């Protein structure tokens, strides 16, 4: 009896509710599905057609690449000899070595200084051991070995350096007796006795071009080799002199198809499908895609929780039919072992769990789940990798593999049973299955190219006008076997050819091989790229190329506009950078070989993101992701600030309650780790303007992290108060006072000068309320002096830039902040835009060792566009009470912002009109606002930290400030204030209102 019929009459019995390989979760419905995988060929019988690897030899060193390894005494060995500049092939049998051929290899000679092949600079991964790697003077060569029947070819940096016959007949009888298949076996490496060697980016392919194995050697926990370790440069398998490393228990990198046919007695009236995979997945039902999610499932700390996706009836019922149906699935590598060691990843083979629950008009139910009745076959994707791209051979796609036989196109070949093998039941992963409430990642409206370049015959480079994260979509016609190569980059050179500098070690290459049918459409399934330009090489007839943006489907919730085109472009660049780095985790970048869950980058940007997009459910998931991170405040402090920002912005106490245990635990960690309250480690003000080099990317780490520690303690105190945890509130308030006092005692140099007196050293204590009242004026004076010393240009990294506009506006220097924000000289946003920037960069400079051209981390200042220039802040959680405190810097004619909040849509906008300043406000029903309207020659200004801001949260409350006594309270509706600019003692006139206003406070101030 099948599982379908078991379930038709009702719920499954208790013993069937949870199979041996299904993991029940308390907050989800029961799973009867099992984890499945396809059978895996033993790596010791690999038939390797092509091996590719980057080998680095120390000067005068020798290294060896081994193929067809059978045990310890049989292999084919390729010797790389940097001592005499030669390459040789050896046949090793029974421990005896026979040289088959030897040739010259000038590629292994002494490297040119600071140069790679063809005179091009070598791309190096910046890191703490970068200098050490360079000092070892490793010479890197790209090695490619091709085994074609009895002949072997060796290529070095693309040049055929050696070819030799390796005939089977020489030892055929010996091989048969030993059980050795001539070309089959594992692979390995050996370094010479006198010098070490490093091997990077190992790739093995079979005769069809299908990837058997790929290892970038990023992670010491997933080496899959018997010896060696990660090179100090951050990537590569490094072998000490005389060391041999053989591949052991490798993980497959294929993209299998899974199929399950089933029959329904009638069309269902209800349907729900739950799916999760170790690996990215795509699902089909009767040949049509289920839903429009991409790059699913979500990235999480997998050992703790795995978030399955739910597809509801509206995505399923129109695809189901009475009679025969077929469920199909395709898996990709996704966040597998080749993903960055700094990210959460799967460290085991791909597996799938899927369950389709159906209900019928007669009340009956049926469940189709993954189990041993499914079958599997190789798919059309020969290679796919998050960084390197995808190779799709349309000729290899089984025809009609995911449709019932009777639905096949007339005359088309239906799926052949012999091409499919039964699946195997896979062990369940450690993490608990939980539903994913995050907005799905989707492909959005495609972009057409603005122009195209032809740097050389046969190459076309398409310019899409802006950086995006995603991929290209093409339409093409041609012969079976024709190829379309797509290369991606953020930059081009002076000829219009791609410049892959910011890709670093990501190959960013998609290859489509045509089936030869009518017009074919292709876009990748299991990779994505960060790019503006796409280079196309093909002999086929390409009819269309589009760029498809891919990001989490967060809705726009705010907009900011102004009279300054440069400010508008900065705002646009901030928004693009945020979106381009929103997949299921907020990434650091979207183009190079990282794309990791970067807590530091996210922490400085979250307030800006919440004001531009609806981030509630997105960040709720992220808040749980990071709950176990124990590091320095500049990294793990997001555990404290994110729940607080979510609570203040969305007004949902459940968000704060969910995040509070992590917040509390982290403060306890900090107190134990740094009992003197001075943090001496961390990244600090990451990537201030610098001359490049790993040590120069750090900005005042001790001061920044100690200031953040004090601020975090204050936020935790406010959170405890909001949740009614009185004892915790007292404890954290005391910690905030102690850490704040420790900061002042350790870093104050006198007269309000902190640390080195740099811009960031002054900004953070002022932003976080760590400067005693008697020293505030001196601290501001030193900040302004530091700015003047830098020629009124930015000298800040990500934390200093985040609070620049806040602090200067709050202390009466909004004009200076605006001048710096809109400067066009290096270093500035304006200078980047003049170089063509459409997104934010990681460094202020154009190129550097730590560089991408699509990093959101400098976008934190975008929050200030809403909170300072437009002046919209929540005085109570969720904007039930609104603060309006706009600032009008000289030189800016108008600015306005709209913001969707739980209280409703808020509008605040001001403009200069014939010597007067007009402020228009729209306050939603059920809310009220306190409007602060001081006036002087510079325009609208406020002089105190906003209630509920980080500054207020981190210091004891003081008496009423001047700005509080200048407040006008207004009710719901539209309001307009009109008053002359430059008359500080003049009472603003409320010329129009459709709501109510309370002038008591303002009148008292005016009368005083």
C-alpha positions, 0 to 999 in steps of 0.5 A, a space after each residue: 500500500 502506497 503512502 498516498 493511499 495510506 493517507 487518503 482516509 485520514 491522518 497517518 498513524 502515530 508510528 508513521 507520523 515521523 519516519 526514521 529520518 524525519 525530524 519533527 519540530 514543535 512549531 510545525 506540522 508533522 513530517 512523514 517525508 524522508 531525506 533523500 539523495 542520489 547514489 554517489 560514485 566512489 571517488 576511487 573510481 573517478 574517470 578524470 578527463 580533465 584536471 585543473 589546479 593553480 599550483 604555487 611553488 617556492 623558488 627552486 621547489 618541486 611539486 607533483 600532481 597525481 591522477 588515477 591514484 589507486 592505493 599508495 603505489 599506483 598513479 600518474 604523476 605530473 612533476 613541476 620542477 621550478 629548480 630547472 624549469 621543467 615539467 615531466 609525466 611519470 607512470 607509477 606502478 607497484 611503487 616503481 616510477 617510469 618517466 614517460 616524457 619531459 619538457 621545458 616549463 619557463 612558466 616555473 621560472 623566477 617571477 617578475 616583481 609585482 607581476 603575473 602572467 602577461 604583465 598583469 598584476 596578480 590578484 591577491 586576497 587581502 588578509 592578515 598574512 598577505 605580506 607573509 605570502 608575498 615574502 615567500 615569493 611563490 610562483 603560481 602557474 595554472 595547470 591543466 591536464 587532459 587525459 584522452 584515451 592513451 594520450 595525456 596533454 599538459 598545459 601551463 598558463 594555457 600553453 601546451 607544455 607536454 604531450 605523451 602517450 600513456 598506453 594501456 597495453 604496457 601493463 595491461 595484464 598487471 593492471 587486470 591482476 591488480 584491479 586497476 583501471 588505467 585512467 580511473 582513481 583519485 587525485 593527490 599532491 606532493 611537495 618536494 623534499 626541499 620546499 613547500 607548495 600550495 594548490 588552489 582551485 582544484 577542478 576535476 571533470 569527466 569526458 562530458 565536461 561534468 564536474 566530478 569535484 571542485 575544491 577552492 581550499 578555503 576551509 580547514 574543516 573541509 579540505 578532503 585531503 589526507 594532509 596539508 592545511 590552509 595557506 596563510 594567505 587565506 586560501 589554498 592547500 599548503 603542503 610542507 616539504 616532503 608531504 603527500 596529500 591524497 583526496 579522501 571522502 570528497 563531496 560531490 558538486 553535481 546538480 542531480 534531478 529528482 522525480 516522483 510520479 503520482 496519481 490523483 483521483 480528482 483535482 484537489 481543493 487544498 494544497 500545501 508543499 513544504 521543501 528544504 534541501 542541503 543545496 539550492 533547489 528548484 521545484 516543478 510540478 507537471 513541467 511547470 515551475 512551482 513559485 518564483 523563489 530563487 536561491 532557496 532555501 535560506 542561509 542559516 547557521 545550519 547546525 541550529 536551524 534549517 528554514 523550510 519554504 512553504 508553497 500555498 494552494 494558490 501556487 499549486 492548485 492550478 498545476 495539479 490535475 486528476 490522474 497522472 502528475 509528476 513532481 520534479 526537483 533539481 539541486 545545486 551546490 549553493 552554500 556548500 563546502 566551497 563557500 567562504 569559511 566565514 559563512 554558514 555552509 553545508 559540510 555534507 552532501 546534497 539532500 532533499 526533503 519535500 512534502 506535498 499535503 493535499 485535501 479533496 472535496 470529499 474531505 479526504 487527504 493525501 501526502 506525497 513526500 520524499 522517500 525511497 520511491 523517488 528516482 534520480 538522474 544527472 541534470 543539464 548543469 555540468 558545473 555550478 558554483 556561487 562564485 564561479 558561475 554555471 555551465 548548462 548543456 541544454 543537450 543533456 537535459 532529459 526530455 519531458 523528465 518532469 511531466 507525465 508521459 501522456 502530457 509529452 509533446 507529440 513526437 517528443 521522446 519521453 523520459 527513459 526509465 533506464 536513465 533514472 536510478 532509485 534514490 538513497 535515504 540520507 541521514 537527517 541533518 543536525 538542525 531543526 526544521 522550522 518555517 521560513 518567515 523571511 521574504 523570498 528571494 526573487 528575480 525582479 524586472 530585468 534591465 536592458 543594456 544602455 550601450 555595448 562595446 566591442 573591444 575585439 572581434 567576437 566579443 561584445 560587452 553590454 553596459 546595463 548602467 548600474 551595478 546589480 546582483 543577479 545574472 544575465 538572461 539571454 535569448 539565442 538561436 543556433 546549432 546544437 553544441 554552439 556555446 554562449 559564454 557570459 562573463 560578469 564584472 563591475 568594471 571595464 578598462 579603457 578599451 571597453 573590455 572587462 576588468 575583473 579586479 573586484 571579482 577577486 577570485 570569483 570566476 563569474 562565468 556562465 556558459 550555455 551550450 545550445 540544444 539546437 532547438 528553436 529560440 532558446 532562453 537561458 538564465 542561471 539557476 544556482 549562482 549569482 553575480 555582482 556586475 554592471 557589465 556582461 561580456 558575451 562571446 558566441 557564434 550563435 545568433 543572440 537576439 536579446 541580453 538582459 540583466 536580471 536583478 535578484 534580491 529579497 522581495 522587501 517592499 519599499 517603505 520610505 523615500 527621500 528626495 532633495 533639490 541636490 542631484 548629487 544627494 539624490 544620487 547618493 541616496 540612490 546608491 545607498 538603496 541599490 547597495 542595500 538591495 544588492 546585498 539582500 539575499 537570505 542574509 545581508 552580505 558584505 558584497 555580491 561580486 567577489 568570493 565572499 558574500 558572507 553574513 557580515 554582522 559589522 556591515 549590517 549593524 551600521 546599515 540597518 537603520 537606513 535599510 528600515 527607513 527605505 524598505 520594510 525589513 521587519 520579517 527580514 531582520 527578524 530572521 537575521 536577529 535569530 541567525 546572529 544570536 550565537 555570535 560572540 565577538 567584539 562589539 563592532 561585530 557582534 554588537 548587532 545582537 544588541 542594536 538590531 532588536 532595539 532598532 526593530 522595536 523602536 521602528 516597528 513598535 512590536 514588543 515581541 521583536 524585542 522580547 525575542 531578541 532580548 535573551 541574546 542581547 542580555 547574554 552578549 552583555 554578560 559576555 562583554 562584561 566577563 571578557 572585558 572586566 575593565 570595560 576597555 576593549 582592545 580588539 576588533 576592526 574598529 572604524 573599518 576602511 577609512 581613507 588609507 594607502 592600502 594594506 591590511 593593517 591600514 583598513 583598521 580605524 582606532 579599533 580600541 576606541 571604537 569598540 570601547 565606545 560601542 560597548 558603552 553604548 550597547 550597555 545603555 541600549 540594553 538598559 532601555 530594552 530591559 526597562 521597556 520589557 519590565 525587567 527592573 533588575 536587569 535595567 539597573 544592572 545594565 544602567 550601572 554597566 553603562 555608567 561604568 563603561 562610559 566612565 572607563 571610556 572617558 578615563 582611558 581616552 580623554 586627552 583633555 579639553 574634549 579631545 578623545 584618542 587621536 582627536 580624529 574625526 571618528 574619535 570625536 564623533 562616536 563619544 558625541 553620538 553615544 552620549 559619552 562626553 560629560 556636559 562640561 566637555 561637549 563644547 570642546 569635543 565639538 570644537 576638536 571635531 570641527 578642527 579635525 575636519 578642517 585639517 582634512 580639508 573639510 573632507 571625510 576621514 572616516 570609516 563605516 562607523 564614523 561615516 554613519 554618525 557624521 551627519 547626526 552629530 554635526 547636525 545636533 551640534 549646530 554644524 549641519 552646513 559643514 556636514 552637508 558640505 562634506 557629504 556632497 564634496 566632489 574631491 577624494 575621499 567622498 561619495 561625490 568623487 566615487 560618483 564622478 568615477 561612475 559609481 552607481 553603488 557604494 564602495 568598500 574603500 574610498 579609493 577606486 582600487 585596493 586590496 580590500 575592495 568591492 564596488 558594491 558594499 552597503 556598509 557606508 550606507 548607514 548615513 542614509 538613515 540621517 537623510 530621514 532623521 536629520 534632513 527631513 527630521 522624522 524620528 519615533 518618540 515612542 515605539 512604532 511612531 505612535 508619537 512622532 518627532 519632527 526636527 528637520 535641518 535645512 543646511 545652507 545650499 540645499 533648497 528643499 528636502 522631503 521624506 515619506 515614511 510608512 510606519 505602523 502608525 501610518 504614512 508620515 510626510 515631512 518636507 521643507 523648501 526655501 521660497 523667497 526668503 522664507 522657509 515652508 515646512 509641510 507635514 502629514 501626520 497619520 490618524 491616531 498619531 501626534 507629533 512634536 515639531 521642533 522649529 528653531 531658526 537662525 541664519 543657517 536654517 532649521 536646527 536642533 541641538 539635542 540627541 533625539 529621544 530613543 536614539 542611541 545617544 539617549 539610550 546610552 546616557 542618563 537623562 538630563 533636564 529639558 533641553 532648549 529644543 524641547 522647550 521650542 516644541 509645537 505639538 500637532 495632531 493628525 492631518 496636514 500642516 504647513 509652517 511658513 516663516 522667514 529665514 534668519 530671524 531666530 526670535 521670530 515665531 513661525 506662522 502656522 499658515 495651513 492646517 487640517 488637524 490640530 496644533 498645541 502651541 503651549 510649549 513654543 509660546 512659553 519659549 517665545 514669551 521667555 
